[in-house]
Amino acid sequence: MFIQTEPTPNPDTIKFIPGETVAGPVGPFDFASVEEAGSSPLAQTVFNVDGVTRVFLGPDFLSVSKAEDSDWKHLRPMVLAAIMDHYVAGLPVLSDGGAAPQVDANATTADDYEGETAEIVGEILELIETRVRPAVAQDGGDITFQRFDADTGIVHLAMRGACAGCPSSTMTLKQGIENMLKAYVPEVNAAEAAL
């Protein structure tokens, strides 16, 4: 088994591509601790590597984040070994019953809005799904829609995977995503990271 690695814009996160399905169509899954990773034997295995602070499972990749005081020079080979051992052993990525997508209780959909605002949110969601998320996945992350405030024109987005805590995520959000949303949806005035 050959596992590729790619740097991400976040210096504390590396994208690991095992050449196998990771979360597939049921994901993505974002685990900020070993306790949260209970439904994923793969994420639990990676968290067993000392210094790992976050595991994000994309369709065909993992983004692994480390503590600031850890060094990739020492951590990367241990993470590679953990991922390889997991796949070689034939263990599942998600345990039985763990294949349900993670649901963000703060996220809204177009159905949560009425009239013109529902149409605006529908446009925003389509742009995020077709243009933003695929581009961000290239960098090992994910961005999801949280809500739209029609009074202020502010779109609130949640950053996950390599995007969570990334120093360049604010620039990506403001200069990339915000500008695109404003160009396609005139009612959008700003995009902000959801707290």
C-alpha positions as CSV (number, residue, x, y, z in Angstrom):
1,M,0.0,0.0,0.0
2,F,1.3,3.4,-1.0
3,I,0.0,6.5,0.9
4,Q,0.6,9.9,-0.6
5,T,0.9,13.0,1.5
6,E,0.3,16.6,0.5
7,P,0.9,19.8,2.5
8,T,-2.1,22.0,3.2
9,P,-2.2,25.8,3.7
10,N,-2.3,25.0,7.4
11,P,1.2,24.2,8.6
12,D,-0.2,22.0,11.4
13,T,-2.2,19.8,9.0
14,I,-1.1,17.3,6.4
15,K,-3.4,15.6,3.9
16,F,-2.9,11.8,3.7
17,I,-4.3,10.0,0.6
18,P,-4.3,6.2,1.1
19,G,-5.6,5.3,-2.4
20,E,-8.6,3.7,-0.7
21,T,-12.1,5.0,0.2
22,V,-12.0,6.9,3.5
23,A,-15.4,8.4,4.4
24,G,-16.8,7.9,0.9
25,P,-20.2,9.4,0.1
26,V,-21.3,9.3,3.8
27,G,-18.8,11.8,5.0
28,P,-17.0,14.0,5.7
29,F,-16.3,13.4,9.4
30,D,-14.4,15.8,11.6
31,F,-13.1,14.7,15.0
32,A,-11.5,17.1,17.3
33,S,-10.6,14.5,19.9
34,V,-10.3,10.7,20.4
35,E,-13.5,10.8,22.4
36,E,-15.4,12.2,19.4
37,A,-13.8,9.5,17.1
38,G,-15.7,6.7,18.8
39,S,-17.5,5.8,15.5
40,S,-14.3,5.6,13.5
41,P,-11.7,2.9,14.3
42,L,-9.4,4.6,11.7
43,A,-9.6,8.0,13.5
44,Q,-9.1,6.3,16.8
45,T,-5.9,4.6,15.5
46,V,-4.5,7.9,14.2
47,F,-5.3,9.7,17.5
48,N,-3.2,7.0,19.3
49,V,-0.2,8.8,17.7
50,D,1.1,11.2,20.3
51,G,0.8,14.8,19.1
52,V,-2.3,14.3,16.8
53,T,-5.0,16.9,17.7
54,R,-7.6,16.5,14.9
55,V,-8.6,14.0,12.3
56,F,-10.8,14.9,9.3
57,L,-12.1,12.1,7.1
58,G,-12.8,13.2,3.5
59,P,-14.1,11.0,0.7
60,D,-10.7,9.6,-0.2
61,F,-8.3,11.4,2.2
62,L,-7.6,12.1,5.8
63,S,-6.4,15.5,7.1
64,V,-4.4,15.1,10.3
65,S,-3.6,18.0,12.5
66,K,-0.8,18.1,15.1
67,A,-0.1,20.1,18.2
68,E,2.0,23.2,17.6
69,D,4.9,21.8,19.7
70,S,5.0,18.6,17.6
71,D,7.2,18.2,14.6
72,W,6.0,16.6,11.3
73,K,9.5,15.2,10.8
74,H,8.8,12.8,13.6
75,L,5.0,12.6,13.5
76,R,4.5,12.0,9.8
77,P,6.1,8.5,9.7
78,M,4.1,7.5,12.7
79,V,0.8,8.7,11.2
80,L,1.6,6.9,7.9
81,A,2.3,3.7,9.8
82,A,-0.9,4.0,11.8
83,I,-3.0,4.5,8.6
84,M,-1.2,1.7,6.8
85,D,-1.6,-0.8,9.7
86,H,-5.3,0.0,9.8
87,Y,-5.9,-0.6,6.1
88,V,-3.6,-3.7,5.9
89,A,-5.5,-5.2,8.9
90,G,-8.7,-4.8,6.9
91,L,-10.4,-2.8,9.6
92,P,-13.4,-0.6,8.8
93,V,-13.1,3.2,8.6
94,L,-16.4,3.5,10.4
95,S,-17.8,1.1,12.9
96,D,-21.3,-0.4,12.4
97,G,-23.8,2.4,12.9
98,G,-21.1,5.0,12.4
99,A,-21.9,5.6,8.8
100,A,-24.5,8.3,9.6
101,P,-23.3,11.7,8.4
102,Q,-22.2,14.1,11.1
103,V,-25.1,16.6,11.7
104,D,-24.3,20.1,12.7
105,A,-27.0,21.3,15.0
106,N,-26.3,24.9,14.1
107,A,-26.6,24.5,10.4
108,T,-29.7,25.6,8.5
109,T,-31.1,24.8,5.1
110,A,-33.2,26.6,2.6
111,D,-36.3,25.0,4.2
112,D,-35.6,27.0,7.4
113,Y,-36.2,30.2,5.5
114,E,-39.3,31.7,3.8
115,G,-39.9,33.5,0.5
116,E,-37.1,35.4,-1.2
117,T,-34.7,34.5,1.7
118,A,-35.2,30.8,1.0
119,E,-34.3,31.4,-2.6
120,I,-31.2,33.3,-1.7
121,V,-30.1,30.6,0.7
122,G,-30.7,28.0,-2.0
123,E,-28.4,29.9,-4.3
124,I,-25.7,30.2,-1.6
125,L,-26.0,26.4,-0.8
126,E,-25.6,25.5,-4.5
127,L,-22.5,27.7,-4.8
128,I,-21.0,26.2,-1.7
129,E,-21.6,22.6,-2.8
130,T,-20.5,23.0,-6.4
131,R,-17.7,25.5,-6.2
132,V,-16.4,26.0,-2.6
133,R,-16.4,22.6,-1.0
134,P,-14.6,20.8,-3.9
135,A,-11.9,23.5,-4.0
136,V,-11.4,23.4,-0.2
137,A,-11.3,19.6,-0.2
138,Q,-8.2,19.9,-2.5
139,D,-6.5,21.5,0.5
140,G,-7.7,18.9,2.9
141,G,-10.6,20.8,4.4
142,D,-14.3,21.5,4.3
143,I,-16.6,24.5,4.7
144,T,-20.2,24.1,5.5
145,F,-23.1,26.6,5.5
146,Q,-24.5,27.6,8.9
147,R,-26.9,30.4,8.4
148,F,-27.7,33.6,6.4
149,D,-28.8,36.8,8.1
150,A,-31.1,38.5,5.6
151,D,-31.0,41.8,7.6
152,T,-27.2,42.2,7.4
153,G,-26.5,40.0,4.3
154,I,-23.9,38.0,6.3
155,V,-23.3,34.3,5.5
156,H,-22.0,32.3,8.4
157,L,-19.8,29.3,7.4
158,A,-18.1,26.6,9.5
159,M,-14.5,25.6,8.8
160,R,-13.5,22.0,9.2
161,G,-10.5,19.7,8.6
162,A,-7.4,21.6,7.5
163,C,-9.4,24.8,7.4
164,A,-10.0,24.7,11.1
165,G,-7.4,26.9,12.7
166,C,-5.6,27.5,9.5
167,P,-3.8,30.9,9.4
168,S,-4.9,31.5,5.8
169,S,-8.5,30.5,6.3
170,T,-9.6,34.1,7.1
171,M,-8.0,35.3,3.8
172,T,-9.6,32.4,1.9
173,L,-13.0,33.2,3.5
174,K,-12.8,37.0,2.8
175,Q,-10.9,37.2,-0.5
176,G,-12.1,34.0,-2.1
177,I,-15.4,32.8,-0.8
178,E,-16.9,36.1,0.2
179,N,-16.0,37.7,-3.2
180,M,-17.5,34.8,-5.1
181,L,-20.7,34.8,-3.1
182,K,-21.1,38.5,-3.5
183,A,-20.5,38.2,-7.3
184,Y,-23.2,35.6,-7.7
185,V,-25.7,36.6,-5.0
186,P,-26.0,40.4,-4.7
187,E,-27.8,40.1,-1.4
188,V,-24.6,38.8,0.3
189,N,-22.6,41.5,1.9
190,A,-20.1,39.4,3.8
191,A,-19.0,35.9,4.8
192,E,-17.9,35.1,8.3
193,A,-16.6,32.1,10.1
194,A,-19.3,30.7,12.5
195,L,-18.3,30.7,16.1
